Amino acid sequence: MKSNSLPHSVEVITTARLHMGFFDLNGSIGRRFGSMGVSLQAPHTRVEVSIGEGEAAPSYIERTKQLLLQHAGIHTPVHVRVIEQIPRHAGLGSGTQMALAIGTAISTLFNVNLPLRDIAGLIGRGARSGIGIGTFATGGVVLDAGSNSHTVVPPIIAQHAFPEAWRILLIFDDQHTGVHGDEELQAFKRLADHALPNTQQLSHQLLMQALPALVEQDLATFGKAVSALQAYNGDYFAPVQGGRYASKQVTAVLGDLLAHGIHCAGQSSWGPTGFAVFANQQEAQMHLSRLQARFSDMSLRWKICTANNHGAQINIRNKG
């Protein structure tokens, strides 16, 4: 495509995701990990990529941009403007969404058709979980199949819409940072495999409880399976994060929710962000008001949101 026919800029808007946990931390049959997650309506990452020079972005964004430009053989100056960003190291997938947003914007701007798996692999995303890539592409609830010795990005094996009426309460502890980077790599190296019977039981629950319940909009049964998934992951990672959940404040809130019969609750990825799922807005608001009163002495933030049942939004802008 000739340069004068290229769009002036491309904006990509993508959203955070909950990583509800891995369902195979045993790996004895040749694949390992496999995970379930859901795309959120908020918070957002919103970037605009345009042709030309501009103010330098943070180093991790500039590095992503340069890797993608080199991979695509593009030598034209490009500016990345970050308008909104998912909180970093909060367990919401900010790094993957940022990389995919920049890569998709560059790919669209120069019409080079970079596949999402190539973008993720180039930036080192999706090594253990394909959830962030799946939610960027389609939204909704996704399951990936984990990886084996030749997997580049874990393939998505199931995708379903999240019920429109259900509401998700996010619990933010801004004073705590989730495990990430080298610390995360070292954690996986030193933790022993989960027992096979536990893995088999959990896989059965996800296949025969979580997914059917999602389609039938049966929150109680879906929540029971999520609770089992959270226990499986939380107990496995407890030696690294200091307990079933990373944040003591979020732990207290989740304990309160479970005591009140809210079983669809837990921690996203390494945390510290916690979540709980409710049948509707009224129920979510009722519990939020109660929690805000009880935990008013804690430095927590709260947000009620819906799931996002569509992929990232791409806006092409031409000159004039």
Residue, then its C-alpha position, 0 to 999 in steps of 0.5 A: m500500500k502506498s504511504n499516501s493511502l495509509p490512514h493517519s492514525v488507528e485507535v484501539i480500545t481493549t479491556a481488562r480480563l479476569h484470570m480465574g485460574f489454571f485447571d492443570l497444574n499437573g501436566s502429566i499428560g503432556r499439556r500444562f496449565g489451561s485456564m479460564g477467564v472473562s473479559l471485563q467491560a472496564p477498566h480500559t486500555r486505549v492507545e492511538v498509533s499515528i505516523g510521525e514523531g511524538e513525545a516518547a512513551p514509557s520505555y516498556i511501550e517504546r520497546t513493544k513498538q520497536l519490536l513490532l516495527q522491526h518484525a513487520g519491516i516498517h521504517t516509518p516513524v510511529h508515535v504511540r499515545v496512551i490515552e487510558q491504561i489498565p492498572r499494571h501488575a494488578g492481575l488484570g492482564s494489562g501487559t498483554q492488552m497493551a502489547l496487543a493494542i499497540g500491535t493491532a494498531i500498527s498492523t492496521l495502520f500499515n495494513v500488514n496483517l499481523p496475527l494476534r498470536d505473532i504479536a503476543g509471541l514477539i512480545g513474550r505474552g501468552a507463554r502460559s495462558g491464552i486468556g488475554i489473547g482470547t478476550f482481546a479477540t472475542g470477549g466473553v468467557v474463554l478457556d485455553a488448552g494450555s501448552n505443550s513442547h511446541t505451543v507458541v500461544p495456548p489455543i482457545i478451546a471454548q468461548h461463551a457470552f457472559p450473561e448480560a444481567w450478571r454483575i462483577l464487583l472488582i476489589f482493588d488494593d492499590q497498596h499491593t503489587g501482584v507477582h510478575g516478571d522474574e519473580e513469576l518465572q522463578a515461582f513456576k520453577r520452584l513449585a511442585d506439580h499439583a496432584l493428578p487426582n485434584t487436577q482431574q476432579l477440577s477439569h471434570q467440574l469445569l467441563m460438566q459444571a462451569l460451562p453448562a452453568l454459564v450457558e444455562q445462566d445458573l450462577a450458583t453452579f457456575g460459582k461452585a466451580v469457580s470456587a473450586l478453581q480458586a481453591y486449587n490455584g490459591d493453595y498451590f500458589a500460597p507459598v509464593q504469595g503468602g496465602r490463598y490470596a495475595s492481599k490481606q485486605v482483599t482476603a478479608v473482603l473475600g472471606d466476608l463474601l464467602a461467609h454471606g454465601i457468595h461462592c463466585a468470588g476470588q482473585s484474578s491471576w496473581g492479584p491483588t485484585g479480587f472479584a465477586v459475581f452477582a446475579n444482577q445490579q441490585e444485588a451487587q450494589m447491596h453487597l457493595s454498600r455493606l462492604q464499604a461500610r464494614f471495611s471503611d478503614m481499609s484503603l480499597r477501591w471498588k467497581i461494579c462492571t459487566a463483562n465484555n462480550h465482544g473483542a477489542q474496538i479498532n477505530i481508523r482515522n484518516k486525514g481531513 
